[in-house]
Structures are given as C-alpha cells and as structure tokens.
Amino acid sequence: MAFVSGLSACSEKDEGIQSENVMRLYGMPYHVQSGVIWQSNPNVVVSSIPYVYKDMHDGETDEIEGFRAGTDRIETGNFQLSMYESGLSHVPGVESAQGKAACICLHLSSPETNRLVPGTYQFGAEKHPFTFVGYCACDYSTQENNGVGAEDYTPAALAEGEVTVAEEGGGNYRVSLQAKTTAGGAVDCVYYGKLDVCQVSQIVSSEYKDVSLSGLLPEVERIYWTDEYIVNQYAPMEDMSLEEFVDAYGLIKYEDGEGYLWPDETYLGPDLNYNGRALLSLSTGLPQTARNFRDKLDDVDLALTWDEEQQSFLFESPIRLRGMLGRSAKYDFRSHTVYMKAPDTFTDADFENLTTESFSFVITNEEPVAIPTRDFRPSYVFFQTGKGVQGIIKVKSYTPQKMQLDIDWDWGYGHEGELGPLNPSLLLDIKCPTVIANKQIR
C-alpha cells in the first residue's frame, strides 16, 4: 500500500495532456516523453511435468509429489519496453534509464529471439510467446541517498492485462496498454513515436568455482564429551576416585585431546544440525544443510550422499533424500534431478569453452551417479534439474571423512561438547546457463 500512498502524494499533472502519448497510473495522467526497447538474452522455457516419488519402507509406501523436466523446450525473445515521463531518459552507454519520473516497463516474450514481433501480448509469467509481465511507478528514481524514502518510487507489479505493439512505418511504433496492478489499480498507456533499440549485455553462463559439497550420511554418531576438569568434579559427588568413576561409567580417554568420551551418551541417527552441507541451489551456488532448505523445498537443485560400504559419493535426486532425513515432510524436497557421467571424450578444454549451445544433452539415466574414492580420479557429470536447467559438474578432488570435536558449552570452569563426523566432501566446479533475471524497471 506504500505505492498507493506514494501515488496520491504525486503532484497533479496538467489535465490538458494530449491522449496520444500518455500513461495513466491509478487514473493520474503522465506525458510519455520517450521510450526504449531493451533486448536481452533469450528466455529458455523448459516444461516441467509432475513427478511422483514412491518411497517404500517398512512395508509401507509414501508418495511424494514433485516435478521433473519435460521434453518441450522453446526460446523466446527477451525484450523490455520502457516508456518514460520527462525526467527519466536513456543515456547512451548506460544499460538503463537515468533520472526520476513516472515510467512503465513491460517485459515482453517475443516469438522471435532477435526482434520484438508486433502483436498483442497477454499477461503471463510463463515466458511463452506473446506473454508479458510489467512494472510501473509514478516517481521512480535511479538516484541514491537523495533523502526520499524508497517507498515513494517502489515499482508496482502488474497482475493482469494486455499490450499491443504495432510498427507504423518510418521507425515509429504504436503501443497501447490496458492493465491492473496487484493492488487492483488501473494502468493504461497510449504511445505513438520513435523507440530506441538497445542491446543489454548479459553473461551466457554461470560458473561456481571450488564448491565444497558434503556427502550426506545415512546416520550420524555423536558422542558426548567433557573435559577432565568436569569429570574430576563429578567423581567426588559419588564418593569415587577419578579412576573408579571412569571405570563405573565406561568413559574413554579422548586420544586427540584432553577429556573423556561418554559412550552411554551417544546419539545415532539422522542429524539435521550437523549432517553436512550436502544440498545446493543453482540460484546461489552455496552448499547448505537440509535444515537451511526446510522452508524452500522447491529450491534444492543438486544433492550429494555418501555410501560408506562402497566408499563412494552419489549424486542423488533431491526428492529421494527423505529416507536419510527422518522421513519428515519438512524435508520432502520436490525437484527430481537426473545425472549421467560425461563421455570419456569430454575434456578439460571442452569444459572451459562451454557455450550456450553446449548445454544441450539428453539424460535417460534415473539412477544416482557414483564417484568412487578408491582409485579416485577427476571426472565430469552432466545434470538436468526438475526445472529443466542443464549443467556440468567438474569433480576435482575429495576430502575423506574424519571425526571432529565440537565444544558447545563453556561453563567458565569446564567444557562439554560432542565428538562427531566431519562429512566427506567433493571439491567441484559447476557450470550452467545463466538464469536470466531482468531488472523490474530498466
């Protein structure tokens, strides 16, 4: 509602504005001084289809609903059509308008990738041909620290409507828009005149270097530990010497440092606090624990597990992890990601020289891909997420599992903690096509 109040605070415009070049935001008119068609990298639209994972355990079957990539794949032109009131304008060499004024920015998905095809575009966020989304503001500003609160020019998102773009000859365009914002406010525009056409430079692919992804363990053993000072305090409380107390409770001297382990105080099972950063979202490239993703079940793209018996890492589909995470609905991740080993002919040079066209392959394998640590050697793994994003993982090296002491409590006179595993991990480089994120207003 801050946007609505911001609009009502705008100064009233001259009611004599000619209707040929005017935008109306919540009924208030603003003269359209100029416009720009911004062209960015094409949208790649991959269909998603329902996927049901059947988790069979203890004579029961749980069905988890998720999604996987479909076979339909199209590209649409990625254009932003911006119309500006006087005060905002396109500055050559800068890939967005500069200044402060009213504006509308329409994100148009053209059926052709190299030009904005004339026609009528319907509101829709799917990036299918002849669809659009959009934003508007009565007092948008590119200036910073100007003493005006951001709410005075925060863009409002459109929620419905249609826009028609026509070429009138002589380099002129006619644009007409009728829409409503998410707050229900009416937005319309009529423009006739020239439109500058500008190319926006964007990177083609994203690369995440030196990603340390842990192998999720099927269960975690954590043993209670105290330092020697605390044990020395407990023993007299039970009228025992230190040696008698240690023997009575079966304490084990911790070899790698001072203190004792308490085997009777051992936890064995899934541990969501300590069980490694084994999940990754391609939107950030940051490995996280399962607990970090419990409110973002659709965001997990890649997952790695550890097979103790085979001494192997497994690239696993996120939707299949629930058996290792206590079968809690909080961790029913939804993406079905598939993997396959790269052919032996795929080289380091191929990885370094990847282009947009290189991210096109068919994965029919449904099983996890194993990375054995016996006779380990670097390798490559192809993947496709449930959202259709394809990419390539370079497996560079691994770190074996080891035990580490976490001192969680310092009582001022002694320390307590837990001895637990530090998950084995792989060191990776990951490349995938860039997920295009247009600015709301350019």
C-alpha positions in Angstrom: 0.0 0.0 0.0 3.0 2.3 0.2 3.0 2.6 -3.5 -0.7 3.7 -3.5 0.0 6.4 -0.9 3.1 7.4 -2.9 0.9 7.9 -6.0 -1.6 10.0 -4.1 1.2 12.2 -3.0 2.4 12.9 -6.5 1.7 16.4 -7.9 -1.3 16.6 -10.2 -0.4 16.7 -13.9 -1.8 19.0 -16.5 -5.2 17.7 -17.4 -4.6 19.1 -20.9 -2.1 16.3 -21.8 -2.7 15.0 -25.3 -4.1 11.5 -25.3 -1.7 10.3 -28.0 1.3 9.9 -25.7 0.1 9.4 -22.1 0.2 6.8 -19.4 -2.3 6.8 -16.6 -1.4 5.3 -13.3 -4.3 4.9 -10.9 -6.2 7.4 -13.0 -3.5 10.1 -12.9 -2.0 11.1 -16.3 1.7 11.4 -17.2 3.1 12.5 -20.5 5.3 9.9 -22.2 8.4 11.8 -23.4 10.4 8.8 -24.8 10.7 5.0 -25.0 13.3 2.3 -25.4 13.2 -1.4 -26.4 15.8 -3.2 -24.4 16.9 -6.6 -25.9 18.5 -9.1 -23.5 19.5 -12.8 -23.7 16.6 -15.0 -24.9 14.4 -16.8 -22.5 14.8 -20.6 -22.4 11.5 -22.2 -21.4 11.6 -25.9 -20.4 8.4 -27.6 -19.5 8.0 -29.1 -16.1 5.8 -32.2 -15.6 4.6 -33.8 -12.4 6.8 -36.5 -10.8 5.8 -38.8 -8.0 8.5 -40.5 -5.9 7.4 -43.7 -4.2 9.4 -44.1 -1.0 9.0 -47.8 0.1 10.0 -48.6 3.6 8.9 -51.0 6.4 6.1 -52.4 4.3 4.7 -49.0 3.5 4.8 -46.7 0.5 4.8 -42.9 0.8 4.1 -40.9 -2.4 5.9 -37.6 -2.7 4.7 -35.2 -5.3 7.4 -33.2 -7.1 8.4 -32.2 -10.6 10.8 -33.1 -13.3 11.9 -31.5 -16.6 9.6 -32.2 -19.6 10.7 -32.6 -23.2 9.3 -29.3 -24.5 12.0 -26.7 -24.9 11.5 -23.3 -26.6 13.3 -20.0 -26.7 11.5 -16.7 -26.7 12.8 -13.2 -27.3 13.5 -11.3 -24.0 12.6 -7.6 -24.5 11.8 -4.8 -22.1 9.7 -2.0 -23.5 10.1 1.1 -21.3 8.2 4.3 -21.6 9.4 7.4 -19.6 8.0 10.7 -18.5 10.3 13.7 -18.9 12.9 13.4 -16.2 13.8 9.8 -17.0 15.8 9.1 -20.2 18.1 6.7 -21.9 21.8 7.7 -21.6 24.0 6.2 -24.3 26.4 3.6 -22.9 24.3 3.0 -19.8 22.1 0.0 -19.8 19.1 1.6 -18.0 17.4 4.9 -17.9 18.7 7.6 -15.6 16.8 10.2 -13.6 13.5 10.5 -11.7 9.9 10.4 -13.2 6.9 8.2 -13.9 7.5 5.1 -16.1 6.2 1.8 -17.2 8.4 -1.2 -18.1 6.9 -4.2 -19.9 8.8 -7.5 -20.1 7.7 -9.0 -23.4 8.3 -12.5 -24.6 8.5 -12.4 -28.3 8.1 -15.5 -30.6 11.3 -14.5 -32.3 14.6 -14.1 -30.3 16.2 -11.4 -32.5 13.3 -8.9 -32.7 10.2 -7.7 -30.9 7.4 -9.2 -33.1 4.4 -6.8 -33.4 1.1 -8.2 -32.0 -1.0 -8.4 -28.9 0.7 -9.8 -25.7 -1.4 -11.2 -22.8 -0.3 -11.1 -19.2 1.5 -14.2 -18.1 4.7 -15.1 -16.3 5.5 -18.3 -18.1 7.6 -16.5 -20.8 5.7 -18.2 -23.6 5.4 -16.4 -26.9 3.2 -13.3 -26.8 3.1 -13.0 -23.0 4.3 -10.3 -20.7 4.8 -9.1 -17.1 5.3 -5.5 -16.1 6.0 -2.8 -13.5 5.2 0.9 -13.1 5.9 3.8 -10.8 4.8 7.4 -10.6 8.0 8.7 -9.2 10.7 6.1 -10.0 14.3 7.2 -9.3 17.7 5.9 -10.1 19.2 8.4 -7.7 20.6 7.1 -4.3 20.7 8.9 -1.0 18.5 11.7 -2.2 16.6 12.0 1.0 13.4 10.4 -0.5 12.1 7.2 1.0 12.3 4.2 -1.3 8.6 3.6 -0.9 7.9 6.8 -2.8 9.1 5.2 -6.1 9.0 1.4 -5.5 7.6 -0.2 -8.7 4.2 -1.8 -8.6 3.8 -5.1 -10.3 1.1 -5.6 -12.9 -1.2 -8.6 -12.4 -3.4 -8.7 -15.5 -3.9 -7.0 -18.8 -2.8 -6.9 -22.5 -0.5 -4.8 -24.6 -0.4 -4.3 -28.3 2.7 -3.3 -30.2 2.4 -2.2 -33.8 5.0 -0.9 -36.3 3.7 2.2 -38.1 6.5 2.7 -40.6 9.2 5.3 -40.7 10.7 3.9 -37.4 7.5 4.7 -35.5 5.7 2.4 -33.1 2.2 2.5 -31.7 1.9 1.0 -28.2 -1.4 0.6 -26.2 -1.7 -1.0 -22.7 -4.6 -1.8 -20.5 -3.7 -3.5 -17.2 -4.2 -3.6 -13.4 -1.6 -3.8 -10.6 -1.6 -6.4 -7.9 -3.4 -3.8 -5.7 -6.2 -3.5 -8.3 -5.2 -0.1 -9.7 -5.8 0.7 -13.3 -2.8 1.3 -15.5 -3.1 2.2 -19.2 -0.9 3.8 -21.8 -1.1 5.0 -25.4 2.2 5.9 -27.2 3.0 6.8 -30.8 6.5 7.7 -31.9 10.1 6.5 -32.1 11.5 3.9 -29.8 15.3 3.5 -29.3 16.5 -0.1 -29.5 19.3 -1.0 -27.2 21.2 -4.3 -26.6 21.7 -5.3 -22.9 25.0 -7.2 -22.3 24.5 -10.3 -20.1 26.7 -13.3 -19.3 25.7 -16.5 -21.0 26.6 -19.0 -18.3 27.2 -19.1 -14.6 30.2 -20.8 -13.0 30.7 -21.7 -9.4 34.3 -22.4 -8.5 35.7 -24.5 -5.7 32.3 -25.6 -4.3 32.8 -27.9 -1.3 29.7 -30.2 -1.3 29.5 -32.7 1.6 28.2 -36.3 1.2 25.0 -36.7 3.3 25.5 -39.5 5.8 22.7 -42.2 6.3 23.1 -41.7 10.0 25.3 -39.7 12.3 27.0 -40.9 15.5 27.7 -38.2 18.1 29.3 -39.0 21.4 29.1 -36.7 24.5 32.4 -35.3 25.6 33.6 -33.4 28.7 37.0 -32.1 29.7 38.9 -33.6 32.6 38.1 -30.8 34.9 34.3 -31.7 34.9 35.0 -35.4 35.3 37.1 -34.5 38.4 34.1 -32.6 39.8 31.7 -35.5 39.2 33.7 -38.2 40.8 33.7 -36.9 44.4 30.0 -36.3 44.2 29.6 -40.1 44.0 32.3 -40.8 46.6 34.6 -42.2 43.9 38.1 -41.6 42.8 38.7 -40.5 39.2 39.7 -44.0 38.2 36.6 -45.6 39.8 34.3 -43.0 38.2 35.8 -43.5 34.8 35.5 -47.3 35.1 32.0 -47.2 36.5 30.6 -45.1 33.6 32.8 -46.7 30.9 34.4 -43.4 30.0 37.0 -43.4 27.3 40.0 -41.1 27.3 39.9 -38.9 24.2 43.1 -39.7 22.4 43.3 -36.4 20.3 43.0 -34.1 23.3 42.1 -33.8 26.9 38.9 -35.1 28.3 36.7 -38.1 28.2 34.0 -39.6 25.9 30.8 -41.0 27.4 29.7 -44.0 25.2 26.4 -44.3 27.1 25.6 -40.8 25.9 25.7 -41.5 22.2 23.2 -40.4 19.5 22.9 -42.5 16.4 20.5 -41.5 13.6 19.7 -38.6 11.2 21.2 -35.4 12.5 20.0 -32.3 10.7 22.1 -29.9 12.6 25.5 -31.4 11.9 25.0 -33.6 8.8 27.0 -31.7 6.3 26.2 -29.1 3.6 25.1 -31.6 1.0 22.4 -29.6 -0.9 22.8 -26.8 -3.4 20.6 -24.3 -5.2 21.9 -23.1 -8.5 20.4 -19.6 -7.8 23.2 -19.1 -5.2 25.8 -21.8 -5.7 26.1 -22.1 -1.9 26.1 -25.5 -0.3 23.6 -25.7 2.6 22.3 -28.3 5.2 18.9 -29.8 4.8 17.6 -27.7 7.7 18.5 -24.5 5.8 16.1 -25.5 3.0 13.2 -26.7 5.0 11.1 -23.6 4.0 12.3 -23.7 0.4 11.5 -27.2 -0.8 11.4 -26.2 -4.5 14.9 -24.6 -4.4 17.1 -27.6 -4.0 18.7 -28.5 -7.3 21.7 -30.8 -6.5 22.3 -33.2 -3.7 25.2 -35.5 -2.7 25.2 -38.5 -0.4 27.8 -40.9 0.9 27.9 -44.7 0.6 30.0 -46.0 3.5 30.1 -49.6 2.3 31.2 -48.7 -1.3 33.3 -45.7 -0.1 31.6 -43.7 -2.9 29.8 -40.4 -3.3 26.5 -40.4 -5.0 24.9 -37.5 -6.9 21.3 -38.0 -5.9 17.9 -36.5 -6.8 16.8 -34.2 -4.0 13.3 -35.7 -3.9 14.8 -39.1 -2.9 16.7 -37.8 0.2 13.8 -38.2 2.7 14.9 -41.6 3.9 18.1 -40.1 5.1 16.3 -37.2 6.7 14.0 -38.9 9.1 11.1 -39.0 6.6 9.8 -35.7 7.8 7.5 -33.7 5.5 9.7 -30.7 6.3 12.3 -32.2 4.1 10.3 -33.5 1.2 12.3 -31.7 -1.5 10.4 -31.6 -4.8 12.9 -31.5 -7.7 13.7 -34.7 -9.5 17.2 -34.1 -10.8 18.9 -36.6 -13.1 22.6 -37.1 -13.7 24.9 -39.0 -16.1 28.7 -39.5 -16.4 30.2 -37.4 -19.1 31.7 -39.4 -22.0 35.4 -40.1 -21.8 35.9 -37.8 -24.8 34.8 -34.8 -22.8 37.9 -32.9 -21.9 39.1 -30.0 -19.6 39.2 -27.8 -22.8 35.5 -28.7 -23.5 34.6 -27.6 -20.0 36.5 -24.3 -20.3 35.0 -23.5 -23.7 31.3 -24.2 -22.9 28.8 -22.1 -24.8 25.0 -21.8 -24.5 24.7 -24.4 -27.3 26.8 -26.8 -25.3 24.2 -27.2 -22.6 22.0 -29.5 -24.7 22.0 -33.2 -24.0 19.5 -35.9 -23.2 19.8 -37.8 -19.9 17.9 -41.1 -19.7 19.6 -42.4 -16.6 17.4 -42.4 -13.5 19.9 -43.8 -11.0 22.4 -41.8 -8.9 25.9 -41.3 -10.4 28.6 -42.8 -8.2 32.0 -41.1 -7.6 34.2 -43.8 -6.0 37.1 -42.8 -3.8 39.1 -46.0 -4.3 41.4 -45.1 -7.2 39.8 -41.7 -7.3 40.3 -39.6 -10.4 38.8 -36.3 -11.5 35.7 -36.6 -13.7 32.7 -34.8 -15.2 29.0 -35.3 -14.5 26.1 -33.9 -16.6 22.8 -33.0 -14.8 19.3 -31.7 -15.5 17.2 -30.3 -12.7 13.5 -30.7 -12.3 13.2 -27.1 -13.6 15.0 -28.0 -16.8 18.3 -26.3 -16.0 21.2 -28.3 -17.6 24.7 -28.1 -16.4 28.1 -29.8 -16.0 29.9 -30.6 -12.8 33.7 -30.9 -12.7 34.7 -33.2 -9.8 38.3 -32.1 -8.9 39.2 -33.8 -5.5 37.8 -35.2 -2.3 38.3 -34.9 1.4 37.8 -38.1 3.5 35.5 -38.3 6.5 37.1 -37.6 9.8 35.9 -37.0 13.4 35.9 -33.6 15.0 35.2 -32.3 18.5 32.6 -29.5 18.8 32.9 -27.8 22.1 29.4 -26.4 22.5 29.3 -25.4 26.2 31.7 -23.4 28.2 30.7 -23.2 31.8 33.6 -21.0 32.9 35.1 -23.8 34.9 35.0 -26.6 32.3 33.8 -27.6 28.8 31.3 -30.0 27.3 30.7 -30.9 23.7 30.2 -33.7 21.2 32.5 -35.8 19.1 31.0 -36.3 15.6 31.9 -36.9 12.0 33.0 -34.2 9.6 31.3 -35.4 6.4 33.4 -36.4 3.4 33.2 -33.8 0.7 33.9 -33.2 -3.0 35.6 -30.1 -4.4 33.6 -29.1 -7.5 33.4 -26.5 -10.3 29.8 -26.2 -11.7 28.7 -24.5 -15.0 25.2 -24.0 -16.2 23.3 -21.4 -18.3 22.7 -18.2 -16.6 19.2 -17.8 -15.1 18.0 -14.5 -16.6 16.8 -12.0 -14.0 15.7 -8.8 -15.7 15.6 -5.6 -13.6 12.0 -4.7 -12.8 12.5 -1.3 -14.5 15.2 -0.6 -16.9 
